[in-house]
Amino acid sequence: MNLTESLVLGIIQGLTEFLPVSSSGHLLIGSALFGLNEESNLAFSVAVHAATVLSTIVVLWSEVSVLFKSFFGFKWNEETQMVCKILVSMIPVAIVGVFFKDHVEALFGSNLIPVGCMLLLTAALLAFSYYVKPRQKDTLSLKDAFVIGIAQACAVVPGLSRSGTTIATGLLLGNKKEEVAKFSFLMVIIPILGEASLELVKGEFSVEASGISATALISGFLAAFVTGAIACKWMINMVKKGRLIYFAYYCIAVGLCAIVYSLMN
């Protein structure tokens, strides 16, 4: 992976992590177009996902800092309850990550046909959450947090958008748009940073293990961080305005293109 490829893929990751269009699916499509191997794509994917999580912390720093202080202040208040909801939402993805992650990666690999099909499923979820209007709740419950966590665990499949799946699920459960958007972005912080830390300890980011130079890795990381911060703010506003249906149209177009491209090559 050269510098140009890392910058382009970093920008793709930053823009698509928060938009409901599947960043992992777009990274696989971009890697296929550049002719990159699966090993380098995996290490790069973990690095740029960590970058977008850090951009989440920066954009939502006021919320993150309050949650952190309240939780370690050992006071049972609204912020501490939110931390508990985030921890509950992590249970399904932790189970999938420990027991099924390797199986998912082996099953889907770099094949773009499953990615295209999952993008079409993402489009269906977004459209469903747009047209169905459930009775709205005052607060997001622990049960809702767990169900949204299950949605996040399902989204380990490339092409099935994590933000799209979790936000659509939260909306279908009757939660408020802005609340479910912020919850969707906050709930991914610990799992992604945990995975990145594990890969760092294992040495998967080294040139020998990943095949990526330090310059390319850092460039992609910075590109994902900057564009991720922009996309995070934009996505929260988009959810408030209820315009997720436009992303459904986009997912249909990209999903069909990915399937056609894979069949032709």
WOTA-V822472 format. One line per field, one symbol per residue. ss: DSSP state (~ for helix, > for strand, _ for the rest). phi: phi as a letter, one per 20 degrees, with the letter a starting at -180 (. if undefined). burial: + if it has 9 or more other C-alpha atoms within 8 Angstrom, else -. Layout:
# WOTA-V822472
ss: ???
phi: ???
burial: ???
This chain:
# WOTA-V822472
ss: __~~~~~~~~~~~~~~~~____~~~~~~~~~~~~___~~~~~~~~~~~~~~~~~~~~~~_~~~~~~~~~~~~_____~~~~~~~~~~~~~~~~~~~~~~_~~~~~~~~___~~~~~~~~~~~~~~~~~~~~__________~~~~~~~~~~~~~_______~~~~~~~~~~~____~~~~~~~~~~__~~~~~~~~~~~~~~____~~~~___~~~~~~~~~~~~~~~~~~~~~~~~~~~~___~~~~~~~~~~~~~~~~~~~~_
phi: .efffffffffgfffefeffcmfffffffffffemeeffffffffffffffffffffffdgffffffffffeeldecffffffffffffegfffffffdcgffffffeldfefffffffffgffffffffeedffeefceeffffffffffffffffgoeffffffffffffenefgffffffffffegfgfffffffffffmfefffeemdfffffffffffffffffffffffgfffgemdffffffffffffffffffffec
burial: +-+-++++++++++++++++++++++++++++---+---++-+++++++++++++++-+-+--+-++--++-------++++++++++++++++++---++--+---+---++++++++++++++++-++---------+-+-++++++++++++++++++++++++++++++++++++++++++++++-+++-++--++---++++--++++--++-+++++++++++++++-++-++--+-++-++++++-++++++-++---
